[in-house]
Amino acid sequence: MNLFNVYPLFDITPVTAKDVYVFDEKGTKYLDLYGGHAVISIGHAHPEYVKAVSEQVAKIGFYSNSIQNPLQVELAEKLGKLSNCDEYELFLCNSGAEANENALKIASFHTHKKKVLAFKNSFHGRTSAAVVATDNPKIIAPINAQQEVNFVDFGDLESVEKILTQNKTCAVIFETIQGVGGLDESTTAFYQGLEKLCKATNTLLIADEVQSGFGRTGDFFAFQKHKITPDVISMAKGMGNGFPIGGILIHPKIKASFGLLGTTFGGNHLACAASLAVLKVIENEKLMNNAKEISNYFIKNCDSISQLKSVKGRGLMLGLEFDFPIAELRKKLIYNHHIFTGSANNPNLIRILPSLTVKKEHIDLFFDALQQEL
């Protein structure tokens, strides 16, 4: 049997990894400044993480959500404390797409409306409603198109108001910093205006923090810089440091009932142990502070790159935009210098999404390689 061929693959086969490095089957060492799409938050094979997952799987790895699981309670308490979102309630699932799917579903249940408002250049996942709220017609199948989504320009409050006042929209879903779209972030006035319009029209405000959450921007969630209170917050990627886990934080004004949401694997014992280890390391090693410090250092180094058009993003969710396509440059960084970086919908932008443990010496290696290739 062959694999279903949907991924263009680089000719690299990682077999081991440690902190910000991965090693292939030949022993070649690669600097990982992409973290597998921002998934690796506390470094590959962090000792605390390995210990927590290993000890948990030796006890019990999984049972259904029909029994008590104290690890879920512990995770909710720890997450609430570290994120300063204590007032929210936690529902656990398996991925970012599933988190957004549940966020949109709960918005429709709560408001009894069915349309969604999203923003151009967005990415929210590949499941039924999440994929239609993603601004990419190529990945929307006919069966998905039954969902009704309005797209407006990111930052256009006037268009948002025109749509919401029609009273047909259950949710506005937004990325504080658009990940796949190319690291664009709007203004505080825009996000606060969104919140005000949603409150006035009985529309839920969903903050998609799947990529930007768990400390990546230097704040626990990227929206917190803008002093807003979303009704639902979705999260996933950095939440488990590679173990599949996602979740939504739900404002207490939204009431739970038995059967409203559900999942087989979500919130299993192993997933909770993995995420608890991530939170412990983020807190103990002050990784949100490190994200800010290394971000400042990275941005200062950008002054040395004359070909650079702009620097986008915040914390360790960064983009380097040039005035030429970067596909070949990324290949040279991988094959000539053994450095992983990411791409975006913007063909001229390199994405930088390293582990929050990254150090200045690693940034130096990247800029040395970049200058050589440019």
Secondary structure, 3 states (H helix, E strand, C coil): CCCCCCCCCCCCCEEEEEECEEEECCCCEEEECCHHHHCCCCCECCHHHHHHHHHHHHHCCCCCCCCCCHHHHHHHHHHHHHHCCCCCEEEEECCHHHHHHHHHHHHHHHHCCCEEEEECCCCCCCCHHHHHCCCCHHHCCCCHHHCCEEEECCCCHHHHHHHHCCCCEEEEEECCECHHHHCCECCHHHHHHHHHHHHHCCCEEEEECCCCCCCCCCCCCHHHHHCCCCCEEEECHHHCCCCCCEEEEECCCCCCCCCCCCCCCCCCHHHHHHHHHHHHHHHHCCHHHHHHHHHHHHHHHHHHCCCCCEEEEECCEEEEECCCCCHHHHHHHHHHHCEECECCCCCCEEEECCCCCCCHHHHHHHHHHHHHHC
